[in-house]
């Protein structure tokens, strides 16, 4: 008698900043039917160091991959944050070099508001805060960031995450993970994580890696 085929579960862990990214990814995971454990972290109480501390406490969590999704704006705005960012980067690199659970460092530069605007194919790099108020018709950026249904809002009418992915895919970026996925066995390996410090002064993101990996 043959054994029943074991069904592999695609479970991922996402460390993200606050309510905006949490609400977006929470709705997204439900739509895609994947198992994503969300770990929101308050950046205002300690910056990138909070991410590193939280990730270390969750080191033994069982999953296919971990995604650390952060904004880059703190690197420029806050003293000492560049060094903390480097520590976070080094930690992810070390885990990947040791063959541990893959750690994808995903960096939105300058922030998620820029990524949100890219959902609209008419967006041409204008000031994101003004675009959200004037084009999206939201009274304030704070109200926009607090939307419980932000994923639905950004994926209706002419807006779609596909527009954002199409724009970002071949662009230069601050951080880029070189990785491979074996789809039959769900094995994921990150060969290296590259950083281009020149791109700190532009608008960019490698968030397409997150979408590509979870949506096999």
N, C-alpha and C positions, 0 to 999 in steps of 0.2 A: 504494500500500500504506500503510495507516494505521499510525502509530506505536503500540507497546504502551503501554497506560495506565501512567503513573508512579504507583507506590504511595507515598504520603506516610507517613513514619515519625513517630510521636509520641514524641519523645525529650525528656526533661526532666532537669534536674539539681537535686538536693536537697542543700542544706547543712544538717546536723542535728547535734544534741548527742549525742555519745557512743553507747554500745551500745544503749540502750533504744529510742530512736527509729530507729536504724539497723536493728535486728532487726525492729521492727514494719513499717517501710516496705519492707524487703527482701522479707519474706513477702507483703506486700500487692501489690507490683509483680508478683511471680510469679503471683499469683492473677488479677490483672487483665490480664496480658499486655501491659503497656506498658513502654517503654524508659525506665528511671529510673536515672541514674548517681548513686550515693550518695557524699557527701563528709562523713564524720563528723569533727567538730572537738572537740578537748578544751577544754571551757570553763574548766576549773580552772587552766589555765596562762596565762590572759590574758583571759578573759571575752569580751565582745562585740567587742573589738578583734581577737581571733583570727578571728572570722567575717569581719570586714571585710578583713583581710589575705588570707585564703584566697580570698574572692570576687574580689578584685582580681587575684590571680595566675591565676585561671581566667576572666578577662574575655573571652578570645577563644573560649571553648568554644562549639561549635555545638549549639543546642538550641532548642526552641520557647519554653521559659520556665525560669526559675530560681526555686526556692523556698528561702527562708531561714527555717528553722523553729527557733525559740528559745523558751526559758522566760523569763518576766518577773521571776522571783523575785530575780535578781541586781540589778535596778534598785534595790530597796529594801534589800537586804542588804549590798551592797558599795559603799564610797565610790568615787565617780568613774564608776561604771558607767552612771549615767543619761546622762552626757555621751557616753560611748562608744556607748550605745544610740541617741542622737540622731544621731551620726555615721553609724551603720549605716542608720538610717532615711533620712537625707538622701542617702546614696549610692544607695539603691534608688530614691528619688524622682527623682534626677538621671538615672539610666539610663532610667527610664520616660519622663521628659520629653523626652529626646533621641531617643526612638524606637528605643532599643537593645533587646537581648533583655529581655523583661519580667522584672522582679524582684519576686516576691511575698514581702513580709515577713509571715510567719505567726508570731503570738505566742500562746503558751499561758500563761495567767495563773492561778495562779502557776507551774504546771509540768505536765509530761506525766502525772504521777500523777493529777492532777485529770481530765485528758482520759480516762485509762484508766477511772476510776470511772464516768464518764458512759456508758460502754458498757453499764452495768447500769441498766436503767430504774428500779430501786428506789432508786438513789442520789439523795439529796435535799440534797446539799451538805455532808455531814458532813466531818470531818477525813479527808482522803484517805489518809494513812498508816494510821490506825486502820481505815478501811474495807477497805483492801487486806489487812490482817492478819486482821481479825475476820470479814469477809464473804467475801472471796475465798479466805481460808484459806491465805495464804502466810505462812511463818514470819517473814519480815522484808521490809521495803521494798527492801533491797539485793538480796535474792534475787529479788524480783519484777522489779527493774530489770535484772537480769542474765539473765532468761529468754531463751533463744534462740528459743523458740516463743511469744513474748508476743502476737503477732498472733492465732495460733490460740487461745490461752488466752482472749483478750478477745472472740473471735467464736465462741463455742460456747454451747449451751444457751440461756439467756435473754439472754445478753450479745451485743451486736452494735454495730458502728460506726454502724449506721443509727440506733440509739437516741441515740448521741452527736450525730450530725448533726441529728436532729430537735429536740433540746434547744437546740442552739447557734444554729440558723439565724436566728432572728428576735431574738436577744438583742443588747443593746448590748455593745460590745467595745472594748478598748484600741486595736487597730489594725484597719482595714478598707480593703481595696483595692477601688476602683471600676473595674471592668474589663469588657471585651466580648470575646467569642469568635466568630469566623467558622468554623463547624464544617466547612464544605466545603473550606476552604483551610488550616485549622489556624492562622489568624492570631489572635494574642492581643494586645490592647492594654490597658494599665493607664492609665486616665485620671488618676487621682490616688490617693494613699494618705492616708487620714484617720487622725488620732489623737485620742483622747478621754482626756486625762490623768486625768479623774475615775474612769475605769474601772480605773486602776492599783490601786485599793483594793478591788476586787471580784474575783470569779472569772469568767473569760471566755476566749474564744478565737475566732479567725477561721480555724481549721483546716479548716472546711467548704469554704473556697475551694480548698484543695489537692485534696480529694476531688472537687469539682465539675469542676475543670479537667482532671485526668488521666483521669477516667472519662466522657468524652464519649459 
